[in-house]
Amino acid sequence: MNFVAMDFETANSKRYSACSIALTIVRDNQVVDEFYSLIKPDTPFSWRNEKIHGIHTADVSTAPDFPAVWPHMAPFFQRNRLVVAHNANFDIGVLRSCLEHYQLQQPEYLALDTVKTSRQFFPEFPNHKLDTVCRELEIDLYHHHNALDDSLACANILLCEANQFGTAPLQKLVKVIA
């Protein structure tokens, strides 16, 4: 399988408030590269979000803004390229909102949600949160809500599912994002 796993953290409840992004690149069923960046949002941090991910205003004071980070990410968001996320509606929403907020063109790409795949393949799990799925599948998740660790965990979930069930049932759950 070839895909990129994506994870965002946000500064507050506004979807365009991305404060970190991570991509884990998988080629031929192997993690081959990772991309991580803090992002300086143009909106204040909420203490609730800071408590979840531990990123504060001071941490992003010298970080690039989203328009400066996007060119490094954009090559992975192309027609017929698969982007995977755990709770993809959130991460796709953050990406879409950031692009809209900064008046950048929306890409077309394929998306797959590992919450949905884990619900389908493992209905017996107590829930399908990232940390639960990782625990049940014995996948390392070192720092939950660290975008890089979360994107790597998401990639490993999909690789585990593909190995166990094959790619055909996964393909039925792929959506086109345009």
Secondary structure, 3 states (H helix, E strand, C coil): CCEEEEEEEECCCCCCCEEEEEEEEEECCEEEEEEEEECCCCCCCCHHHHHHHCCCHHHHCCCCCHHHHHHHHHHHCCCCCEEEECCHHHHHHHHHHHHHHCCCCCCCEEEEEHHHHHHHHCCCCCCCCHHHHHHHHCCCCCCCCCHHHHHHHHHHHHHHHHHHHCCHHHHCCCEEEC
